[in-house]
Amino acid sequence: MFWPVTVLGVLAGWALASIPGALLGGLLGQVLDRRLKLQSWASLRALFWPPRLDDDELLFMLLGRLAKCDGRVLQVHIHAARQEMQRLRLGETARQRAMAAFARGKQMTDSFEEPLLGLRRRPERAEVLLRSCWRMAWADGRVSEQEYELIQQWGSWLGWARDDLNTLADEYEPNRRVVDPVPGDYQAALRLLGVKNSSEPAAIKRAYRKLLSQHHPDKLAGGGASPAQIRAATERTGELHQAYELIRSRRGFR
């Protein structure tokens, strides 16, 4: 693992006070590297010089890379890209830019490390991007090893843990049937929250709060959602609460 600020601290400390200065500079630099999660020169540059790609351009470049990574772009990939444009309600000019970005991503020449590191300060946008990527990866009914590794790499740059990325991927698996919890169905409650019986209470609480935030009907209010969509969100919120209370009661934490 490479610590850029640690290296700079050692060099600056050596220049100012020889060996004692290098030791102190390296120690302080490592503290900053760990706190800011800096692991490369690219991550350091992204901290001070954010990338200039706009959000939609970056998204469709990633989608283009995913579509092409197995060697051939299929019609389902094109359809999935168009669905993302509809989901984002892009106008004609924005659609043209999105398709150009998609084509650029297919060339597989760009590095996405810096722009993705720059999104760490915007976790909501990072999640939107990862959801779109999983939808594209599942577009042909399967996630290849190359697609999986790409999204795992992008997720790590965005600050996501591997388990959280896999849980997110499961939401978009074709024909996946989520079993709603019923009173006493502890395993179904665990599956609904995306946690394990061995998960720590803090992790269970985080998963519950995250899902509650995603599905809460208040997020749909005023956003053009239909009554049916709001009703479904309300029902899902109730299911999440029921599942959490069942797990909390079984595990004995507050």
N, C-alpha and C positions, 0 to 999 in steps of 0.2 A: 504494500500500500504506500502511496506517495503523498507526502504532506507538504504542500507548496509553501505555506507560511512558515513552517518549521525550517525549511531550507533557507528562506530569506532571513529568518531570525538568526540562524547560525552564522550566515555570511555577514550580516550587519553587526552581530555581536563580536565576531572575530575582528572586523575592521576597527571597532571602537575599543575593545578591551581584551584582545587576544583570546586565550582559552577560556577564562572565566566568563567573558562576554559571550562567547559562542555557546557555552553551556546554558547561560541564562536566556539568551535569545532563542535557542532551540526549545527550551522548556516553555517559554511564553508563546512561541509560535505553535507548538503542539496543542496547547490549550485552545488557541483560536481555531486551529484546524478542526479539532474535535467538536467545538461548540458550533461552528458554522458548517460542519460536515463537508469540508473541502478535501478532495482526494486527488486533484489533478490541477495542472495549470489552467485547463479549460474551466473548471469549477471556480477558480479564483477570478478569471476574466469575466465570467458570467455575473459574478457578484457586483462588479463595478461597471461593466459595460453590457447591459442587457441586450439580447439579440433583437434585431430589427424586424424579424418576421412577424406579421400580424397573426392573431390567433387562428383564423380560418386557413390562412396559407400554410402554417405549420401543421395543422390538423390534416389537411388533404395531402401534404407531402408524406406524412406518416402513413396515411391510408394507401397512397400509391406504392410506397416501399413494401407494405404488407402484401398488397395484391400481386406484386412482381417477385417477391422473394423466393417463391417456389418455381420460378422460371417462366410462367405464362399467366397473363392476366385473363381471367375468365369473364364471361358476360355477367355472372352473378356478382363479381367484384365491381363492375361498372354500375350495375343496378344498386349495389350497396352504397356506393359513393353518391349516387343521385338521391338515394333516400336520406343520406346525411344532409345534403343540400336542402331537401324539403324540411327536414327536422329543424334546421337552422333558419329556415324561411329566407333563404338568400335570394336577392333580386338577380336580374339577368346579368348585370355587370359583375356582381359578386360571384355568380355561378361560373362565368368565364374565367375569373381569376382562380377559382377553386379547381376547375378542370386543368388549368395550366400548372397549378401546384401539384395536382395528382400526377400529371405527366412527368413533372420534374422529379417527383419522388420515385417513379418507376425507373429512372436512370441510375439510382442507387449510388450517387456520387456525393451526396451531402452528408455531413455529420450533424447529428441532432443533439449532441451532448450539451452544448452551450445553451441553445434555446430552451431545452427541457429543464436544465438546472435553473434557468431564469424563472421558471414557473413554480418553483418550490414555494415562493411567497404567495402564490395564488392557488391554494389547494382545491378550491371549488372548480376552477378552470382545468386543473390537472385531472380531476376525476372525470369531467366531461370528456376530455381527450381520451382517457384510457377506456371509457365505456365505448366510445366510437371505434377505437382500435379493436376491442374484443368483438364488436359486431362485425367488423370487416373480416377478422380472422375466422369467425364462425360462418361466414357467408356461404361457403361451399360445403357446409355440414361437418367440417372437421378442422382442427387446429394442428398444423404441421409442427414439427420440431423447430424449424426455422422461424415460423411465426411466433411460437411460444417464447423462444429465446429472445427475439426482438422485443416483444412487449415486456418481458421480464427486465431486459436491459433498460428500456425506456422508463419503466416503472421505478427502477432503482435510482435513476437520475432525478425522478420526480419526488423521491423520498418515500416511496411505498415499499412496504415489506412484502416478501414473496407470498406469504399466506394470504394477505389482504388482496393481492392481485389475483390469486387463484380463486378466492371467494367471489370476486367480481366477475371473473370469467365464467363461473358456473351459472350466473344469472342469464347468460346469453347462449348457453348450450341448447341446440335445437331439441325440441320434444322433451325438454327437462320438465318434470312435474314436481312442483313444490308441494310437499305434503303439509297441509294446514294443521296446526296443533289442535287437539281436542283435549278436554280435561284429563289429566293423567298421562298424556302421551309425551313423555319426557324426551325421547329421542327425536320426535318430530319437532319439538320446541328447539332443540339444539340445532337441527338442520335449518330451521327457519332463520335463526339468528346467525348461522354460519360459524358456529363455535363447536368446541369439543367438550366432552365431559371433564377433560383434564385442564381446560382453559382456566386461567386465573380469574377471580371475580372482576378485577379491573378491566381485563380484556373483554369479558362478557358485557360489562356496562358500556364500554366504548362501542362494541358492535351494535348493541341495542340502540344507543343514542344516535349512531350514524344512520342506521336503517330508519329510525323514527324521523330523523331530519329529512331523509330522502323521500319518504312516502307520506309525510304529514299533509293533510288536505289544505292546510293554510298556505302551503307553497303554490297550490294550484289556483287559489282564490284570486280573482282579478287578472288571471293570465289567459283567459279565453278557454278554460277547460269546460267540458260539458258536465251536466249534472251527474251523468253516469260515471265519468272519470273521478269526480269529487267523491261520489258514493263509494267507488272502489277503493280510493285512497283512505277513506274513513274506515272501511272494513279492514284493510290491511294494517292500519294503525292499531286497531283493536286486537288483531291477531298477534302483532308484535308485542303488545303490552301483555297479553295473556301468556305468550311464550316466555317472556322475561320473568313474569311473576312466578310461573311454574318452576323455572330454573332456579330463581333466587330462593324460593321456598325449599326446593329439594337440596340445594347446596348450603343453605343456612347463612347467607350473607345479606346485609342491608343494602 
